[in-house]
């Protein structure tokens, strides 16, 4: 994993969860971090803006998305893939 991408994604998630970056572990789920559906949508927009990518994410059906939001680590991996493709 690219440390730069990982640190930037974790910082965005921490901001949405209103947590310190040190409190966000890669194995944590967004639910465990207290990120609700609105926070998830805001995180997706922030990631898109930060990395200039388009995330294939359906806010109405997040479980049906190609963008894996099951954990912080899976989000980082998905973002890295999008950045590499861009």
N, C-alpha and C positions, 0 to 999 in steps of 0.2 A: 504494500500500500504506500502511496505517496504521502509522506508526512505532511506536506503542505496542504493537500486536499483534505486529508483526515483532520488536521487541526482546524481548518476553516469550517468544515462541516460540523465538527463537534462544537465550535464556537457558536454557530448558528442555532444548533439544537439547544445548547445551554441557554442562549438568549431567550428562546421560545419557552423553555422550561423555567426561566427565571432562577437558574442555578449557576454556580461557579463552574467554570470549565473542568476543574479537577473533580467535580461530582458526577461527571458524565462518563460512564464506562462504555467501552465498545460493545459489551455483551448486553447492555440495558436495552429494554424496549422503550418506545416513546411513552407508552402507558405507565411503565414503572417510573419514568422521569416526570410524570404529571403533565405531559403534552396532550391536550385534548384535540378534537377534530379541527377546531379553528386554528390552534397552534400548529397543527400539522400542515394545513393549507398555507399558513404564513411562512412556515419553514420551507415548504416547496418553492414558494415565490422567492424567498430570500436566496435559496440555493441557485435557482435559475438566474437570478440577477448577479450573484457573486461569480458564477462560473460561465455565464453567457451560454447556457444550454436550455433545451426544452425537455422537461421531464414528462414522460408519458404517464400521467397521473390523473385519475378520475376521482375527484373529491367526493362524489356521490357513492362511488363503489371502490374504496381504497383497496379492498381485498382482491379485486379483479384487475389490478394494475400490473403492468410488466415491471414497474419500479418497486423493488422489494423494500418494504418499510418495517420488516419484522424486528430489526434491531439497529442500533447505531452503526455497527460494523457493516450490516447489509446495505444501509444507506450510503455509507462511504464507498463501498465497492461499486454500487450502482452509479454513483456520481463519477467515480474514476473512469468507469467504462464510457459514460457520456462525454466526459472531457477528452478522452483518448479518441473518440469518434469524431469530435468536433474539428 
